[in-house]
Each structure stands twice: as structure tokens, then as C-alpha cells.
Amino acid sequence: MIDEALEVAGLTKDNIDWMVLHQANQRILDAAAERYDFEKERVVSNLGRYGNTSAASIPLALDEAVRGGNIKAGETIAFAGFGAGLTWASAIAKWQH
């Protein structure tokens, strides 16, 4: 689903600075980094502190990364999440604050 969002945005994986994904488990986050040949340090993870926080996981991870000084204005973020009933969504955004 990130591929589709990149296509719609007219971007490639090389344009992504950060990935902020649903925090279901570390294995999934690591697999996403590997699939996109992306540094694991650029995939935001807070699982070690909170575990799977369900629908709050993406906003919590984003907030921590911004407040921690990792994600900065002008950087491109790939977001992806999934939930019950096999629902999913993704988005590409340029962070501004």
C-alpha cells in the first residue's frame, strides 16, 4: 500500500525520509524496512515502550519522533496502517510545523 501512495504522489521510495507505520510488532516494522531497503533507524518504533497501541500507534509514534527532534520540517513521511476486518490505509506527507 505504500507503493500505491508513492505512485499517486509521484514519488519513489528514495524520496522517503521516514516511515511511521502501525506499531503491531517489530517483525512487521523490520520487514517494511527491508522491503524498501530502508535504514531501520528511519522506521519510527515505540513498541518497546508501549506495545501495540492499536489505532493510536501512528499518532503516538509521529508525536514522539517530532518531539524527539527526529522528524523535521520538509521531510517526507510514509504512513501505513491496518486494522480489524482487513482494513488498511497509507499516505505520503511532507512534514510542516
N, C-alpha and C positions, 0 to 999 in steps of 0.2 A: 504494500500500500504506500510505502514511501516512494517507490519508483513512480507510481501514478501521480503523486503530489508533485514530485520533481518535474515530471513531464508537463503537467498543467502550468507550473510556474516557469517553465522554460529554462530549467537549471539541470545540472548534473550533480552526482554525489560529491564531486570535487568542490562544489560551491558551499557545501555544508560545513559550518564551524562546530556545531554541537548537535547532539541528539538528546532529546528529552522524551523518554518513552514511558509507557505504562510500567510500573515497578512491580511486575508479577513475580519474577525470580531472576537471580543473577545469570543463570544459564541463558535465558532469552536475551538479556541485555548484551552478554558476551557474543552470542550468535549474531545479533544485529551488527555489532562492531566488526565481526569477522566477515560477514556477508558484504559489507560496504567498504572493506579494507580501511577501517576507521580506527584511530587510536582509542583504546578502551577508556583512557582518561578523559576523552571528549564525549563519552556517553555518561550523562549525569545519572548517578546512582545514590540513593539514600536507603536502600534496603537494609543495610547493616544497622541503621538507627531505628527504623520504623517497621520494617517488614512490608508486606503488601497492604497499602492503604486504599486499595480499590480505586474508586473514581477520583479520590483526592490526590492520587500519586503524581500525576503530571503537574498540577499546580504547585504542590509541595516541593517537588524536585526543581521546578523552574524558580520558585521563590528562593530556595536555598542557593542555587547556582548564581543568581543575580546578586543576592545579598552578600554572598561569599566573594564577589568580585570576579567570578569566572566568566560568566556571560556578560558581554559588554555591548554597548550601543553599536549598531551597524553590523553585528554578526548575524549569520543566517542559522536558523534552528529548524531541524526536522522534528516534528512531533508525531507520535503514533500511539494509539491506544486501542484496547479491545476489551470486551466485556461479555456479560452473560448473554446467551442467545446468539452467540457468534456475531456480535456487532463489532464494528471497527471503524476507525477514522484516522486520518492523517492530515497534516498541514505543514506547509513550509512558511516561515515567517522571518522577517528581518527585525531584530530586536531594537526598539527605540525606547529610551527613557530619559 
